Amino acid sequence: MTAIGSLPPGAALRRDGARVGDDVWVTGAPGEAAAALALWQAGQLDVTCVAADPLHEHWRSRLL
């Protein structure tokens, strides 16, 4: 996860400050990128099949 911004020293909310009953909000599916990378590194994911889409080509070229 990435958070960008600025706070006064000591004001950041950290994982070690979490308490039972706190909400956790996420977007997307946590772990999907790590799973895809693991599949690709194991030779089980063909990333060339998405090259027809310009957006996918941008990300594929960064991966390869």
ZIZIPE-V331929 format. One line per field, one symbol per residue. psi: psi as a letter, one per 40 degrees, with the letter a starting at -180 (. if undefined). A space follows every 50 residues. Layout:
# ZIZIPE-V331929
psi = ???
This chain:
# ZIZIPE-V331929
psi = ihhhaiiiheeihideeiiheiihhiiahheddddddddddeeehheeee edhdddddddddd.
